Structures are given as structure tokens and as C-alpha cells.
Amino acid sequence: MAEPGAKVVPLKSRRCPMCRSPAADRYRPFCSRRCADLDLGSWLNEDYRIASSEEPDAGPDEDEPGPE
């Protein structure tokens, strides 16, 4: 709990990352279910990617036994 007389800084109002409208508490950080669903669709379609310096796997090696 905050001490009496302590300085309290209010949180900044956030904007929806999809359409920049004010965010709704129910769908935080989005403004609506539509924007939340659009963002989920982007993740599922692999539109968002994280850069990596690793080489992609070439697949299982022939020398190593695979799952049976």
C-alpha cells in the first residue's frame, strides 16, 4: 500500500496497437474484440517474426535415429 502523502503517478492511457483508438479495459491492450482477433490472426498466419542469427534446421539427419 502507498504511504499517506506519497506521490502517486497515474498510468498513461494506452492506445490500441492495431487502430490507435483508446484501449478498452475489457480487451486490453486493444480497443475491441475485432482488433484483438485481427492481431491473433496475424500471429497465427506468422505475419510477426522475431529476427534470429541461427540457421534454420535442415531436418533430421540420416545418421541419427528418428522417432519410431
C-alpha positions, 0 to 999 in steps of 0.5 A: 500500500502507498504511504499517506502523502506519497506521490502517486503517478497515474498510468498513461492511457494506452492506445490500441496497437492495431487502430490507435483508438483508446484501449478498452479495459475489457480487451486490453491492450486493444480497443475491441474484440475485432482488433484483438482477433485481427492481431491473433490472426496475424500471429497465427498466419506468422505475419510477426517474426522475431529476427534470429542469427541461427540457421534454420534446421535442415531436418533430421539427419540420416545418421541419427535415429528418428522417432519410431 
